[in-house]
Amino acid sequence: MFVSIVGATGYGGLELIRFLNNHPYLKIKSLHTSSQYGRSLNEENAHLMHMKDKLEEIDPEAIANNADIVFLATPSGVSSQLITQFSNLDIKVIDLSGDLRLQTPGEYEHWYKKTAAPRPIIEKAVYGLAEWNRKAIKEATIIANPGCYSTASLLGLAPLYTAGLAESTAEVIIDAKSGVSGAGKSPSAITHFSEMNENFKIYKVNQHQHIPEIEQQLGRWSQDMQPIQPITFNTHLVPMTRGIMATIYIKVNRQTSSAELVDLYKTTYEDHPFVRVQPLGHFPSTKQVYGSNFCDIGVTYDERTGKVTVVSVIDNLVKGAAGQAIQNANLLMGLEETAGLWHSPLYP
């Protein structure tokens, strides 16, 4: 089966290439860019010196004629323009941007400050949180790959909502940190070495675009079907290259115990190979998922406050982007979910 990548020179596109080069069934047919076409991929990517592929223009019809799947690893606002052309062609689409995730009219424009994709296409797109939407993903033609912060946060919260321990009125506080690669490949003042080195920054305070995405999915899981209480969600940049840690605080509706919660999480994710639940009293670090498609979760209960603390870690470029996109592609094409992704994290 053949795949094409639009936005092949960004961090997400390059990570797709890294994994697809070792995929047993999905083979790269073409690589596309809006600004560097005609050049060799390895000209500005020395780690890919062994690859001689030429970057091509973005021609949806030509891509559809030669590939089974196209990954749109583009910045927000680009996929929404391309998706109309691809939706009329015989090709499956996996969009890594945020352009197709938000279903409520007006939400995308409010949070992303860009023009939304056509409403019928947004409604057709399936949210690709693989562990929780397998059936719909397998039957989809367009997949909205979840955001990186959203993936870590939602995988951490899902067992509490689906088991009825959390209600729509529950107060949720998510304190999230990311490596600098989460800001993308284009240089900026905030990612400049002298600004970021030995520094720790909060950004987009109460304004991050993953807020409505998380609330949307929590609303789908909420068993009392009431509108979700707005979450408190803030993000920070850490002077490291990769990784996300989401530390989540939520009050549950009955007394529980740390042991009960660990059992709940282990039972919930026992058939999901990429989610690893920590033993009682243990909590994950970003290093233990580095370069991999794993999400590691630790959970505990504070009897004094009646709140649950969940710690969820992922590699933002893998489980938070390219790895999850390939996981979705595997499901979409009827392949083993772990195909091409069953790699140990890089260590040390």
C-alpha positions, 0 to 999 in steps of 0.5 A, a space after each residue: 500500500 502506498 502513502 504520500 506526505 504533504 508537508 514532508 519537511 516539517 517535524 511531523 512529516 519528517 517523523 512520518 518518514 522515519 517510521 514509514 521507512 521501516 513499515 512492513 506494509 505502507 510504503 512512501 510513494 511521494 513527498 510534497 511541499 508548498 515551498 521546496 518542491 524540485 529539491 532533494 529531501 536530503 538537502 536540508 535534512 542531513 539525517 536523511 542523506 541515504 534518501 534520494 527522494 525529490 520533493 514534489 508540488 502538491 497536486 491532489 489528483 496526481 497524489 490520489 492516482 498514485 497513493 492509497 493514503 495521504 498524510 497532511 502534515 501541514 500547519 493549521 489553515 492549510 489542510 482546510 484549503 486542501 481537504 475539499 480537493 482530496 475529499 472528491 478523490 479516491 484516497 483516504 486522508 489523515 490530517 495531522 493539523 487541527 483543521 478538522 477536529 472541532 465539530 461545533 460551528 464557530 469553534 475553529 474560527 474562535 480558537 485558531 483565528 482561521 477560516 474553517 474547512 467546509 462543514 460537510 467535510 468536518 462532519 465526515 471527519 472521524 476523530 482519530 483517538 485510536 484507543 477510543 474510536 477503533 470502529 469508526 476509524 476502520 470505516 472512515 475516509 477522513 481522519 482528524 488526528 488528535 492534538 499532542 496535548 489532547 492525546 496525553 490529556 484524554 488518554 489520562 482522563 478517559 477511564 474516569 469518565 467512561 467508568 462514571 467516576 467523573 461527571 460533566 460538572 467535575 472540575 478538571 485542571 490540566 498542567 501540561 509541559 512540552 519540549 520545544 519541538 512542539 512549537 514546530 520547525 520554523 524558528 521564532 523568538 520563543 524557541 531561540 536557544 538563548 531564550 529557551 535554554 535554562 528557562 521554563 515558559 508558560 504560553 497561551 495562558 487559558 487560550 490554547 487551541 486544544 482546550 475545546 478539543 479536550 472538552 469536546 471529547 470529554 462531553 462525548 464520554 460524560 455519562 450524565 450527558 450534561 454540558 461539560 464544565 470548562 476545563 482549566 488547561 495551561 501549557 509550558 515549554 521546557 528546555 528539552 527537544 521532545 516530550 509532553 507531561 500532562 499532570 491532571 487533577 480532578 475531583 471524583 464523585 465517590 471515595 476510591 483508592 489508588 489501588 482501585 484506580 490503578 486496577 481500573 486503568 490497567 483493565 481499561 487499557 489491557 487491550 491497547 498495546 500503546 498505553 502502559 499503566 504504571 504500578 501502584 505508587 509509580 509515575 512516568 517521566 518523558 524519557 521513558 517514552 522518548 521516540 516511541 508511540 507509547 503513552 505511559 500513565 500513573 494515577 493516584 488518589 488523595 484521600 485528603 482532597 478527594 481528588 485524583 492525580 493523573 500523570 500522562 506522558 507521550 512523545 509529542 512528535 510520535 504518539 502526539 502526531 506521526 505515530 498516532 497518524 500511522 496507528 490510525 492508518 493501520 486501523 484504516 487499512 485493516 492492518 495490525 495496529 502496531 505495524 511499523 510502530 512497535 519500537 522501544 523508546 530511545 534510552 538513555 
